[in-house]
Amino acid sequence: EVQLVESGGGSVQAGGSLRLSCAASGLNGDEYAIAWFRRAPGKEREGLLCITRSGGTTNYADAVKGRFTISSDNAKNMVYLQMNNLKPEDTAVYFCALRFTIGTQALPALESSEFYYWGQGTQVTVSS
């Protein structure tokens, strides 16, 4: 079955960078989309970016545009989230999640309820 494991979180000062990793297993060659979500204390889960097996990417969060980039290495079954110029408001638990798809087109929206498989999350703390 599909399993996702996040890593790379930690504590950084504002303006710093982190690279999160999501290791996926059990994909079996099916079409899929993997997305990064985050949940800050007292806030709802927020969808950030998504990537398909073919490498197409979409950014759904204006707050991180120009700062966060999603990428993948299919040979290693890895998805990454490069986070630059981090701000205190980026402090949250970051999750990767997967949903299987019929085709390779970009998702029109990032709905957490549509992602069945989730990692355990990794904490990112940004100090001012």
N, C-alpha and C positions, 0 to 999 in steps of 0.2 A: 504494500500500500504506500501511498505518498507520504513522505515525511519531510518536514522543513526545519532547519536549524539555523537561527541567526547568531551572528557573532560580530565583534568589532566595536561594541558600545564602550562608553567610558565617560570620563569627566574632562572637559576642555574649557579654556577661557574663551570669551566672546572673540570672534574673528578667526578662531582656529578651525581645523578640518578633521573629519573622521571619515573612514570608509567602512561601511557595514557590509557584511557578507551573508548570503542566504544559500545554504547547501541543500539541494533538493535530491531526493531519491524516490524510486518507484514510479517514474514518469512513463516508462514503457513506450516511448516514441509517440505518444498522443499529443495532439495540439493543445496548447495551454496558454494561459496568461498568468504571470506572476506580478504582484503589486506590493508596494511598500505602503503601510499604514502607520500611523502613530496615535498614541493616546496620552495627552498631557493630563496632569492632575486636575480633576474637576471639569474636564472637557470631554466632549464626545470623540469617538474614534474618527480620525481624519484620513481620507485617502490621498496619497501623494503622487506617485508615479506608477506606471505599469509597463511591462515589456512582454511581448509575445515570443513564442519559440523561434519565430523567424527574425526577431530582432527589432521589430517596430516598437517605438516608445511613445508614450503620451504622458504629459504632465497635467494633472488635474487640480493643482493647488497653487494659486497665485502667490501665496506667502513664501514659497520656496523656489519659484522660477528664477533662473539665473544663478542659483546657488546649489541646487541638488541635481544630480544626474544619475539615471539608472542605466545599467549595462549588464551584459551577461557573457558567460563563456560556456557554450553548450557542451563542449568537449569535457568540461569539468563539472557540468551540472551545477553551475554557480551563477547567482545573480548578485549584483553589487549596488550599493547606494553610496555614491560619493557626495559628501556634504561639505561644502566650503562656506566660509564667512558665517560661521554659526552664530546664532543669537540666543540670548537667554530664553526667549519664547519658543525655541526649538527643543527645550527640555521636555522629554517624553519617553515613554517606552515605544520602541519601534518594532513593528512586526512585518514579516513577509507572509504573503498568503497566495494561494493558487486556486484557480478555477480552470476546469477543462472547457475548451471551446470547440465549436464546429468548424470554423474557418480561422483565418489569420488576420481578419480585419481588426482595427482598433476598437476597444470598447467605448461606447458613447458616454458612459459615466462609470465611476468607480464606486460600486455599491458593496459594502462589506458583507451583506447578507448573501451575496452571490458567490462568495469565496468559501469553499468548503474546508480546505486544508489551511492550517495556520501554524506558524512556528511559535515558540514559547516567548518570544520577545527579548529585546536587549535594551538596557537602559542607556540613554544619552542625557548627560547633564552638562549644561553650558552655564558657566558663571560669568558675572559681569565684572 
